[in-house]
Amino acid sequence: MKKIPIPMIAGILLAACIMTFAQIPEADTSRIKSSYYEVNDFVEENENCLKCHGEVKYALEDTLFGRVLTQYMCPADILDRDAFYTGVHRAFSCTDCHSYDYETFPHPLEARLEEMYTCLDCHGYDENFAHYNFEVIQEEFEASIHNIDEFSCWKCHDPHSYRAFIRNSQDIEEAVRYDNNMCLNCHSNFDRFMLLTDREEINLVESHDWLPNQVSHFSSVRCIECHTEINDTILVAHKILPREEAVKKCTECHSRNSRLMQTLYKFEVKEGRKGGFVNGVILNDAYVIGANQNDFLNWISLLVFGLTLVVILFHTVLRIRNNKN
């Protein structure tokens, strides 16, 4: 059996002693904005966590040797205060979801490995949230290719910053960018991607080389427009399809019955069509070749065309008569 060097043992014991007698300095209240108090009753309480997890670095007071140690916070554990207090969970305290064991420092291993809540733990089978149909979303997720070990709602919807963007934004392009970034967080970041799968890194540009004008498509529509199955019950489809089942026919979107009306523009369609157009929602936000058609304008154009032919015919008859005379 290989012996552990005495200096290494001494180092481990010293580190253990330092951590035992270490404490986190008081929070810097200058970081707290007055707007946070407007949406959250636990701002001061949350700052006990955010004084470390809201910073790139944090300080440890070594009470054993009377010094202060500065440590880097793991990037994956850094939370943005502004993002949290504008997210859907902005009214929560940290211990609403995390164990009270986290109030102990250093955090015990049991707390770090605790099983996180799922969406249904709070939102499921509750009349207050019934109109969101979280149960249907869960069923879709379970039928999705994302239903794998270690994958949960939080992989896409960060509980510390998630915003229900598509139903609260007046800017479709901004909503597209926000939603697509959720996909790109893993699919264009191999460090995150390989935590969930042993597959090789995917080059998104190469895997979509069949798609004409990629830049325009990537900035105008969400990934889920082509990679999910349409579901009329929920606002955003969550059944991610295998890549071989993804939409590749142009006519799926570029046609009179564009699937965008059932996906990207579904919320606006439900809120009410603008201007009285059959597909006026699309007309108000983007021009989709083959989709931007309107019955009223079509009939008007046919009427104008018909009247033009009548005038030409009438004029021709008059010319013929005048020539005979």
CYANA upper distance limits for C-alpha pairs under 8 A (distance plus 0.5 A):
  4 ILE  CA      8 MET  CA      7.45
  4 ILE  CA      9 ILE  CA      7.54
  5 PRO  CA      9 ILE  CA      7.06
  6 ILE  CA     10 ALA  CA      6.65
  7 PRO  CA     11 GLY  CA      6.59
  8 MET  CA     12 ILE  CA      6.74
  9 ILE  CA     13 LEU  CA      6.72
 10 ALA  CA     14 LEU  CA      6.53
 11 GLY  CA     15 ALA  CA      6.62
 12 ILE  CA     16 ALA  CA      6.64
 13 LEU  CA     17 CYS  CA      6.68
 14 LEU  CA     18 ILE  CA      6.70
 15 ALA  CA     19 MET  CA      6.66
 16 ALA  CA     20 THR  CA      6.58
 17 CYS  CA     21 PHE  CA      6.80
 17 CYS  CA     64 LEU  CA      8.42
 18 ILE  CA     22 ALA  CA      6.31
 18 ILE  CA     62 ASP  CA      6.73
 18 ILE  CA     63 THR  CA      8.38
 18 ILE  CA     64 LEU  CA      7.07
 19 MET  CA     62 ASP  CA      8.28
 19 MET  CA    106 PRO  CA      7.61
 21 PHE  CA     62 ASP  CA      6.72
 21 PHE  CA     63 THR  CA      5.99
 21 PHE  CA     64 LEU  CA      6.28
 22 ALA  CA     60 LEU  CA      6.56
 22 ALA  CA     61 GLU  CA      5.89
 22 ALA  CA     62 ASP  CA      5.15
 22 ALA  CA     63 THR  CA      6.29
 22 ALA  CA     64 LEU  CA      8.06
 23 GLN  CA     60 LEU  CA      6.17
 23 GLN  CA     61 GLU  CA      5.76
 23 GLN  CA     62 ASP  CA      7.38
 23 GLN  CA     63 THR  CA      7.99
 23 GLN  CA    105 PHE  CA      7.74
 24 ILE  CA     59 ALA  CA      6.92
 24 ILE  CA     60 LEU  CA      5.59
 24 ILE  CA     61 GLU  CA      6.66
 25 PRO  CA     59 ALA  CA      7.17
 25 PRO  CA     60 LEU  CA      7.15
 25 PRO  CA     61 GLU  CA      7.01
 26 GLU  CA     51 LYS  CA      8.44
 27 ALA  CA     47 GLU  CA      7.05
 27 ALA  CA     48 ASN  CA      7.03
 27 ALA  CA     51 LYS  CA      5.75
 28 ASP  CA     51 LYS  CA      7.43
 32 ILE  CA     36 TYR  CA      7.55
 32 ILE  CA     43 VAL  CA      8.39
 33 LYS  CA     37 TYR  CA      8.04
 34 SER  CA     38 GLU  CA      7.61
 35 SER  CA     39 VAL  CA      7.66
 36 TYR  CA     40 ASN  CA      6.59
 36 TYR  CA     43 VAL  CA      7.32
 36 TYR  CA     85 TYR  CA      6.58
 37 TYR  CA     41 ASP  CA      6.79
 37 TYR  CA     42 PHE  CA      8.49
 37 TYR  CA     43 VAL  CA      6.84
 39 VAL  CA     85 TYR  CA      7.60
 39 VAL  CA     90 ARG  CA      7.03
 39 VAL  CA     91 ALA  CA      6.18
 40 ASN  CA     85 TYR  CA      8.14
 40 ASN  CA     90 ARG  CA      6.92
 40 ASN  CA     91 ALA  CA      4.92
 40 ASN  CA     92 PHE  CA      7.27
 40 ASN  CA     93 SER  CA      8.48
 41 ASP  CA     91 ALA  CA      7.48
 42 PHE  CA     46 ASN  CA      6.45
 42 PHE  CA     91 ALA  CA      8.24
 42 PHE  CA     92 PHE  CA      7.67
 42 PHE  CA     93 SER  CA      6.02
 43 VAL  CA     47 GLU  CA      6.67
 43 VAL  CA     93 SER  CA      8.14
 44 GLU  CA     48 ASN  CA      7.61
 45 GLU  CA     49 CYS  CA      8.30
 45 GLU  CA     93 SER  CA      7.72
 46 ASN  CA     50 LEU  CA      6.74
 46 ASN  CA     93 SER  CA      6.44
 46 ASN  CA     94 CYS  CA      6.42
 47 GLU  CA     51 LYS  CA      6.05
 48 ASN  CA     52 CYS  CA      8.32
 49 CYS  CA     53 HIS  CA      6.48
 49 CYS  CA     54 GLY  CA      8.16
 49 CYS  CA     94 CYS  CA      8.12
 50 LEU  CA     54 GLY  CA      4.80
 50 LEU  CA     55 GLU  CA      7.69
 50 LEU  CA     79 LEU  CA      7.86
 50 LEU  CA     81 ARG  CA      8.27
 51 LYS  CA     55 GLU  CA      7.07
 51 LYS  CA     58 TYR  CA      7.91
 52 CYS  CA     56 VAL  CA      8.45
 52 CYS  CA     57 LYS  CA      7.52
 52 CYS  CA     58 TYR  CA      5.79
 52 CYS  CA     73 MET  CA      7.75
 53 HIS  CA     73 MET  CA      7.48
 53 HIS  CA     77 ASP  CA      6.63
 53 HIS  CA     78 ILE  CA      5.34
 53 HIS  CA     79 LEU  CA      6.27
 54 GLY  CA     78 ILE  CA      5.91
 54 GLY  CA     79 LEU  CA      5.36
 54 GLY  CA     80 ASP  CA      6.39
 54 GLY  CA     81 ARG  CA      7.04
 55 GLU  CA     73 MET  CA      7.57
 55 GLU  CA     78 ILE  CA      6.84
 55 GLU  CA     79 LEU  CA      8.09
 56 VAL  CA     72 TYR  CA      6.60
 56 VAL  CA     73 MET  CA      5.95
 56 VAL  CA     74 CYS  CA      8.41
 56 VAL  CA     75 PRO  CA      7.85
 56 VAL  CA     78 ILE  CA      7.28
 57 LYS  CA     70 THR  CA      7.30
 57 LYS  CA     71 GLN  CA      6.03
 57 LYS  CA     72 TYR  CA      4.80
 57 LYS  CA     73 MET  CA      5.65
 58 TYR  CA     70 THR  CA      6.29
 58 TYR  CA     71 GLN  CA      5.97
 58 TYR  CA     72 TYR  CA      6.94
 58 TYR  CA     73 MET  CA      7.23
 59 ALA  CA     68 VAL  CA      6.95
 59 ALA  CA     69 LEU  CA      6.12
 59 ALA  CA     70 THR  CA      4.99
 59 ALA  CA     71 GLN  CA      6.68
 60 LEU  CA     68 VAL  CA      6.01
 60 LEU  CA     69 LEU  CA      5.48
 60 LEU  CA     70 THR  CA      6.77
 60 LEU  CA     71 GLN  CA      8.05
 61 GLU  CA     66 GLY  CA      7.75
 61 GLU  CA     67 ARG  CA      6.55
 61 GLU  CA     68 VAL  CA      4.97
 61 GLU  CA     69 LEU  CA      6.84
 62 ASP  CA     66 GLY  CA      5.96
 62 ASP  CA     67 ARG  CA      5.64
 62 ASP  CA     68 VAL  CA      6.16
 62 ASP  CA     69 LEU  CA      7.45
 63 THR  CA     67 ARG  CA      7.47
 73 MET  CA     77 ASP  CA      7.38
 73 MET  CA     78 ILE  CA      7.24
 74 CYS  CA     78 ILE  CA      7.25
 79 LEU  CA     83 ALA  CA      8.39
 79 LEU  CA     84 PHE  CA      7.98
 79 LEU  CA    160 HIS  CA      7.61
 80 ASP  CA     84 PHE  CA      6.74
 80 ASP  CA    161 SER  CA      8.25
 81 ARG  CA     85 TYR  CA      6.66
 82 ASP  CA     86 THR  CA      6.69
 83 ALA  CA     87 GLY  CA      6.44
 83 ALA  CA    160 HIS  CA      7.78
 83 ALA  CA    161 SER  CA      5.39
 83 ALA  CA    162 TYR  CA      8.39
 84 PHE  CA     89 HIS  CA      7.63
 84 PHE  CA     90 ARG  CA      6.15
 84 PHE  CA    160 HIS  CA      5.62
 84 PHE  CA    161 SER  CA      5.21
 84 PHE  CA    162 TYR  CA      8.41
 85 TYR  CA     89 HIS  CA      8.09
 85 TYR  CA     90 ARG  CA      4.89
 85 TYR  CA     91 ALA  CA      7.96
 85 TYR  CA    161 SER  CA      8.37
 86 THR  CA     90 ARG  CA      6.41
 86 THR  CA    161 SER  CA      7.83
 86 THR  CA    163 ARG  CA      7.97
 87 GLY  CA    160 HIS  CA      7.47
 87 GLY  CA    161 SER  CA      5.38
 87 GLY  CA    162 TYR  CA      5.71
 87 GLY  CA    163 ARG  CA      5.36
 87 GLY  CA    164 ALA  CA      8.50
 88 VAL  CA    159 PRO  CA      8.39
 88 VAL  CA    161 SER  CA      7.87
 88 VAL  CA    162 TYR  CA      6.63
 88 VAL  CA    163 ARG  CA      5.97
 88 VAL  CA    164 ALA  CA      7.44
 89 HIS  CA    159 PRO  CA      7.36
 89 HIS  CA    160 HIS  CA      7.43
 89 HIS  CA    161 SER  CA      8.22
 89 HIS  CA    162 TYR  CA      8.37
 92 PHE  CA     96 ASP  CA      6.90
 93 SER  CA     97 CYS  CA      8.33
 94 CYS  CA     98 HIS  CA      6.51
 95 THR  CA     99 SER  CA      6.34
 95 THR  CA    100 TYR  CA      6.50
 97 CYS  CA    116 MET  CA      8.12
 97 CYS  CA    117 TYR  CA      7.52
 98 HIS  CA    102 TYR  CA      7.66
 98 HIS  CA    116 MET  CA      8.36
 99 SER  CA    111 ALA  CA      7.00
 99 SER  CA    114 GLU  CA      8.49
100 TYR  CA    104 THR  CA      8.42
101 ASP  CA    107 HIS  CA      7.50
101 ASP  CA    108 PRO  CA      7.56
101 ASP  CA    111 ALA  CA      6.53
102 TYR  CA    107 HIS  CA      5.92
102 TYR  CA    108 PRO  CA      7.88
102 TYR  CA    111 ALA  CA      6.97
103 GLU  CA    107 HIS  CA      7.93
104 THR  CA    108 PRO  CA      7.87
107 HIS  CA    111 ALA  CA      7.26
107 HIS  CA    112 ARG  CA      7.71
108 PRO  CA    112 ARG  CA      7.27
109 LEU  CA    113 LEU  CA      6.81
110 GLU  CA    114 GLU  CA      6.61
117 TYR  CA    121 ASP  CA      6.54
117 TYR  CA    122 CYS  CA      8.42
118 THR  CA    122 CYS  CA      7.92
118 THR  CA    152 SER  CA      8.03
118 THR  CA    153 CYS  CA      7.43
119 CYS  CA    123 HIS  CA      6.25
119 CYS  CA    124 GLY  CA      7.53
119 CYS  CA    134 PHE  CA      8.10
119 CYS  CA    153 CYS  CA      7.56
120 LEU  CA    124 GLY  CA      4.49
120 LEU  CA    125 TYR  CA      8.12
120 LEU  CA    134 PHE  CA      7.25
120 LEU  CA    135 GLU  CA      7.65
120 LEU  CA    138 GLN  CA      8.25
123 HIS  CA    129 PHE  CA      6.58
123 HIS  CA    134 PHE  CA      7.20
124 GLY  CA    129 PHE  CA      8.01
124 GLY  CA    130 ALA  CA      8.39
124 GLY  CA    134 PHE  CA      6.45
124 GLY  CA    135 GLU  CA      6.63
125 TYR  CA    129 PHE  CA      8.29
125 TYR  CA    130 ALA  CA      7.41
125 TYR  CA    135 GLU  CA      7.82
126 ASP  CA    130 ALA  CA      6.48
127 GLU  CA    131 HIS  CA      8.48
129 PHE  CA    133 ASN  CA      7.77
129 PHE  CA    134 PHE  CA      8.18
130 ALA  CA    134 PHE  CA      7.82
132 TYR  CA    234 ILE  CA      7.27
132 TYR  CA    235 LEU  CA      8.36
133 ASN  CA    137 ILE  CA      7.03
133 ASN  CA    233 THR  CA      7.96
133 ASN  CA    234 ILE  CA      6.88
134 PHE  CA    138 GLN  CA      6.67
135 GLU  CA    139 GLU  CA      6.85
136 VAL  CA    140 GLU  CA      6.68
136 VAL  CA    233 THR  CA      8.23
136 VAL  CA    234 ILE  CA      7.88
137 ILE  CA    141 PHE  CA      6.65
137 ILE  CA    234 ILE  CA      7.73
137 ILE  CA    237 ALA  CA      8.03
137 ILE  CA    238 HIS  CA      6.67
138 GLN  CA    142 GLU  CA      6.70
139 GLU  CA    143 ALA  CA      6.94
140 GLU  CA    144 SER  CA      6.66
140 GLU  CA    237 ALA  CA      8.11
140 GLU  CA    238 HIS  CA      5.95
140 GLU  CA    239 LYS  CA      5.18
141 PHE  CA    145 ILE  CA      8.50
141 PHE  CA    146 HIS  CA      7.39
141 PHE  CA    147 ASN  CA      6.70
141 PHE  CA    238 HIS  CA      6.11
141 PHE  CA    239 LYS  CA      5.97
141 PHE  CA    240 ILE  CA      8.10
142 GLU  CA    146 HIS  CA      8.32
142 GLU  CA    147 ASN  CA      5.83
142 GLU  CA    239 LYS  CA      8.38
143 ALA  CA    147 ASN  CA      7.39
143 ALA  CA    239 LYS  CA      6.66
144 SER  CA    238 HIS  CA      7.72
144 SER  CA    239 LYS  CA      5.02
144 SER  CA    240 ILE  CA      5.31
144 SER  CA    241 LEU  CA      6.79
145 ILE  CA    239 LYS  CA      8.10
145 ILE  CA    240 ILE  CA      6.30
145 ILE  CA    241 LEU  CA      6.75
145 ILE  CA    242 PRO  CA      6.92
146 HIS  CA    151 PHE  CA      7.31
146 HIS  CA    240 ILE  CA      7.28
147 ASN  CA    151 PHE  CA      7.03
147 ASN  CA    152 SER  CA      8.33
149 ASP  CA    196 LEU  CA      8.16
150 GLU  CA    196 LEU  CA      7.31
151 PHE  CA    155 LYS  CA      6.87
151 PHE  CA    196 LEU  CA      7.70
152 SER  CA    156 CYS  CA      8.42
153 CYS  CA    157 HIS  CA      6.38
154 TRP  CA    158 ASP  CA      5.50
154 TRP  CA    159 PRO  CA      6.82
156 CYS  CA    182 MET  CA      6.01
156 CYS  CA    183 CYS  CA      7.60
157 HIS  CA    161 SER  CA      8.43
157 HIS  CA    162 TYR  CA      6.00
157 HIS  CA    182 MET  CA      7.93
158 ASP  CA    162 TYR  CA      5.72
164 ALA  CA    168 ASN  CA      7.08
165 PHE  CA    169 SER  CA      6.20
165 PHE  CA    175 ALA  CA      6.40
165 PHE  CA    178 TYR  CA      7.92
165 PHE  CA    179 ASP  CA      8.30
166 ILE  CA    172 ILE  CA      8.12
166 ILE  CA    175 ALA  CA      6.03
166 ILE  CA    267 PHE  CA      8.17
167 ARG  CA    267 PHE  CA      6.88
169 SER  CA    174 GLU  CA      8.20
169 SER  CA    175 ALA  CA      7.04
171 ASP  CA    175 ALA  CA      6.83
172 ILE  CA    176 VAL  CA      6.59
172 ILE  CA    285 ASP  CA      7.56
173 GLU  CA    177 ARG  CA      6.71
173 GLU  CA    219 SER  CA      7.49
173 GLU  CA    220 SER  CA      6.75
174 GLU  CA    178 TYR  CA      6.65
175 ALA  CA    179 ASP  CA      6.62
176 VAL  CA    180 ASN  CA      6.47
176 VAL  CA    219 SER  CA      7.42
176 VAL  CA    220 SER  CA      7.16
176 VAL  CA    221 VAL  CA      6.43
176 VAL  CA    222 ARG  CA      5.81
177 ARG  CA    181 ASN  CA      6.64
177 ARG  CA    219 SER  CA      7.25
177 ARG  CA    222 ARG  CA      8.15
178 TYR  CA    182 MET  CA      7.40
179 ASP  CA    183 CYS  CA      7.67
179 ASP  CA    222 ARG  CA      7.14
180 ASN  CA    184 LEU  CA      6.73
180 ASN  CA    222 ARG  CA      6.14
180 ASN  CA    223 CYS  CA      6.61
181 ASN  CA    185 ASN  CA      6.39
182 MET  CA    186 CYS  CA      8.17
183 CYS  CA    187 HIS  CA      6.56
183 CYS  CA    223 CYS  CA      8.00
184 LEU  CA    188 SER  CA      5.40
184 LEU  CA    189 ASN  CA      7.43
185 ASN  CA    189 ASN  CA      6.31
185 ASN  CA    192 ARG  CA      7.98
186 CYS  CA    190 PHE  CA      7.10
186 CYS  CA    191 ASP  CA      8.41
186 CYS  CA    192 ARG  CA      5.86
186 CYS  CA    193 PHE  CA      5.37
187 HIS  CA    193 PHE  CA      6.78
187 HIS  CA    202 ILE  CA      7.66
187 HIS  CA    204 LEU  CA      8.18
188 SER  CA    193 PHE  CA      8.47
188 SER  CA    202 ILE  CA      8.20
188 SER  CA    203 ASN  CA      8.22
188 SER  CA    204 LEU  CA      7.83
189 ASN  CA    193 PHE  CA      6.66
190 PHE  CA    194 MET  CA      6.35
190 PHE  CA    201 GLU  CA      6.66
191 ASP  CA    195 LEU  CA      7.50
192 ARG  CA    196 LEU  CA      7.99
193 PHE  CA    197 THR  CA      7.13
193 PHE  CA    201 GLU  CA      8.44
194 MET  CA    198 ASP  CA      6.49
194 MET  CA    199 ARG  CA      7.76
202 ILE  CA    207 SER  CA      7.96
203 ASN  CA    207 SER  CA      6.59
204 LEU  CA    208 HIS  CA      6.65
205 VAL  CA    209 ASP  CA      6.62
208 HIS  CA    214 GLN  CA      8.18
209 ASP  CA    214 GLN  CA      8.45
213 ASN  CA    217 HIS  CA      7.04
214 GLN  CA    218 PHE  CA      6.47
215 VAL  CA    219 SER  CA      6.70
216 SER  CA    220 SER  CA      6.49
217 HIS  CA    221 VAL  CA      6.38
218 PHE  CA    222 ARG  CA      7.47
218 PHE  CA    223 CYS  CA      8.07
221 VAL  CA    225 GLU  CA      7.22
221 VAL  CA    264 LEU  CA      7.70
222 ARG  CA    226 CYS  CA      8.41
222 ARG  CA    264 LEU  CA      7.91
223 CYS  CA    227 HIS  CA      6.69
224 ILE  CA    228 THR  CA      5.72
224 ILE  CA    237 ALA  CA      7.99
224 ILE  CA    240 ILE  CA      7.95
225 GLU  CA    259 ARG  CA      8.45
225 GLU  CA    260 LEU  CA      7.57
225 GLU  CA    263 THR  CA      6.73
225 GLU  CA    264 LEU  CA      7.39
226 CYS  CA    246 ALA  CA      6.02
226 CYS  CA    247 VAL  CA      5.25
226 CYS  CA    248 LYS  CA      8.02
227 HIS  CA    240 ILE  CA      6.24
227 HIS  CA    241 LEU  CA      6.06
227 HIS  CA    242 PRO  CA      8.22
227 HIS  CA    243 ARG  CA      7.74
227 HIS  CA    245 GLU  CA      8.21
227 HIS  CA    246 ALA  CA      5.42
227 HIS  CA    247 VAL  CA      7.17
228 THR  CA    237 ALA  CA      6.70
228 THR  CA    238 HIS  CA      7.17
228 THR  CA    239 LYS  CA      5.91
228 THR  CA    240 ILE  CA      5.15
228 THR  CA    241 LEU  CA      5.93
228 THR  CA    246 ALA  CA      7.78
229 GLU  CA    237 ALA  CA      7.09
229 GLU  CA    238 HIS  CA      8.39
229 GLU  CA    239 LYS  CA      6.48
229 GLU  CA    240 ILE  CA      7.58
229 GLU  CA    241 LEU  CA      7.44
230 ILE  CA    237 ALA  CA      6.60
230 ILE  CA    262 GLN  CA      7.52
230 ILE  CA    263 THR  CA      7.52
231 ASN  CA    235 LEU  CA      8.46
231 ASN  CA    236 VAL  CA      8.40
231 ASN  CA    237 ALA  CA      6.38
232 ASP  CA    262 GLN  CA      7.84
235 LEU  CA    263 THR  CA      8.15
235 LEU  CA    266 LYS  CA      7.35
235 LEU  CA    267 PHE  CA      7.23
236 VAL  CA    263 THR  CA      7.48
237 ALA  CA    263 THR  CA      8.24
241 LEU  CA    245 GLU  CA      6.51
241 LEU  CA    246 ALA  CA      6.87
242 PRO  CA    246 ALA  CA      7.22
247 VAL  CA    252 GLU  CA      7.91
248 LYS  CA    252 GLU  CA      8.47
250 CYS  CA    254 HIS  CA      6.26
251 THR  CA    255 SER  CA      5.71
251 THR  CA    258 SER  CA      8.05
252 GLU  CA    257 ASN  CA      8.27
252 GLU  CA    258 SER  CA      6.36
252 GLU  CA    259 ARG  CA      6.40
253 CYS  CA    257 ASN  CA      8.04
253 CYS  CA    258 SER  CA      4.77
253 CYS  CA    259 ARG  CA      5.79
253 CYS  CA    260 LEU  CA      6.58
253 CYS  CA    288 VAL  CA      8.34
253 CYS  CA    291 ALA  CA      7.57
254 HIS  CA    258 SER  CA      6.46
254 HIS  CA    288 VAL  CA      6.81
254 HIS  CA    289 ILE  CA      6.07
254 HIS  CA    290 GLY  CA      5.07
254 HIS  CA    291 ALA  CA      5.65
255 SER  CA    289 ILE  CA      8.12
255 SER  CA    290 GLY  CA      5.12
255 SER  CA    291 ALA  CA      5.06
256 ARG  CA    290 GLY  CA      6.85
256 ARG  CA    291 ALA  CA      5.15
256 ARG  CA    292 ASN  CA      7.65
256 ARG  CA    293 GLN  CA      7.04
257 ASN  CA    261 MET  CA      8.22
257 ASN  CA    291 ALA  CA      7.49
258 SER  CA    262 GLN  CA      8.36
258 SER  CA    291 ALA  CA      6.44
259 ARG  CA    263 THR  CA      6.87
260 LEU  CA    264 LEU  CA      5.66
260 LEU  CA    265 TYR  CA      6.43
260 LEU  CA    266 LYS  CA      8.02
261 MET  CA    265 TYR  CA      5.45
261 MET  CA    266 LYS  CA      5.94
261 MET  CA    269 VAL  CA      7.63
261 MET  CA    279 ASN  CA      8.41
261 MET  CA    282 ILE  CA      8.31
262 GLN  CA    266 LYS  CA      5.38
265 TYR  CA    269 VAL  CA      6.63
265 TYR  CA    281 VAL  CA      7.43
265 TYR  CA    282 ILE  CA      7.78
266 LYS  CA    270 LYS  CA      6.77
267 PHE  CA    271 GLU  CA      6.71
268 GLU  CA    272 GLY  CA      6.73
268 GLU  CA    273 ARG  CA      7.54
268 GLU  CA    281 VAL  CA      7.15
269 VAL  CA    273 ARG  CA      6.11
269 VAL  CA    281 VAL  CA      7.10
273 ARG  CA    277 PHE  CA      7.32
273 ARG  CA    278 VAL  CA      7.92
273 ARG  CA    279 ASN  CA      7.86
273 ARG  CA    280 GLY  CA      6.48
273 ARG  CA    281 VAL  CA      6.35
274 LYS  CA    280 GLY  CA      6.07
274 LYS  CA    281 VAL  CA      6.63
274 LYS  CA    284 ASN  CA      8.11
275 GLY  CA    280 GLY  CA      6.91
276 GLY  CA    280 GLY  CA      7.31
277 PHE  CA    281 VAL  CA      8.32
277 PHE  CA    294 ASN  CA      6.62
277 PHE  CA    295 ASP  CA      8.41
277 PHE  CA    296 PHE  CA      8.24
278 VAL  CA    293 GLN  CA      8.43
278 VAL  CA    294 ASN  CA      6.36
278 VAL  CA    295 ASP  CA      7.57
279 ASN  CA    283 LEU  CA      7.32
279 ASN  CA    292 ASN  CA      7.30
279 ASN  CA    293 GLN  CA      7.54
279 ASN  CA    294 ASN  CA      7.25
280 GLY  CA    284 ASN  CA      6.62
280 GLY  CA    292 ASN  CA      8.49
280 GLY  CA    294 ASN  CA      8.45
281 VAL  CA    285 ASP  CA      7.21
282 ILE  CA    286 ALA  CA      6.07
282 ILE  CA    287 TYR  CA      7.23
282 ILE  CA    288 VAL  CA      7.90
282 ILE  CA    292 ASN  CA      7.40
283 LEU  CA    287 TYR  CA      6.60
283 LEU  CA    292 ASN  CA      6.84
287 TYR  CA    291 ALA  CA      8.42
287 TYR  CA    292 ASN  CA      7.02
288 VAL  CA    292 ASN  CA      6.49
293 GLN  CA    297 LEU  CA      8.45
293 GLN  CA    298 ASN  CA      8.05
294 ASN  CA    298 ASN  CA      6.51
295 ASP  CA    299 TRP  CA      6.69
296 PHE  CA    300 ILE  CA      6.74
297 LEU  CA    301 SER  CA      6.51
298 ASN  CA    302 LEU  CA      6.73
299 TRP  CA    303 LEU  CA      6.58
300 ILE  CA    304 VAL  CA      6.63
301 SER  CA    305 PHE  CA      6.54
302 LEU  CA    306 GLY  CA      6.51
303 LEU  CA    307 LEU  CA      6.58
304 VAL  CA    308 THR  CA      6.57
305 PHE  CA    309 LEU  CA      6.85
306 GLY  CA    310 VAL  CA      6.79
307 LEU  CA    311 VAL  CA      6.66
308 THR  CA    312 ILE  CA      6.67
309 LEU  CA    313 LEU  CA      6.51
310 VAL  CA    314 PHE  CA      6.46
311 VAL  CA    315 HIS  CA      6.48
312 ILE  CA    316 THR  CA      6.56
313 LEU  CA    317 VAL  CA      6.77
314 PHE  CA    318 LEU  CA      6.84
315 HIS  CA    319 ARG  CA      6.76
316 THR  CA    320 ILE  CA      6.76
317 VAL  CA    321 ARG  CA      6.77
318 LEU  CA    322 ASN  CA      6.63
319 ARG  CA    323 ASN  CA      6.61
320 ILE  CA    324 LYS  CA      6.87
321 ARG  CA    325 ASN  CA      6.84
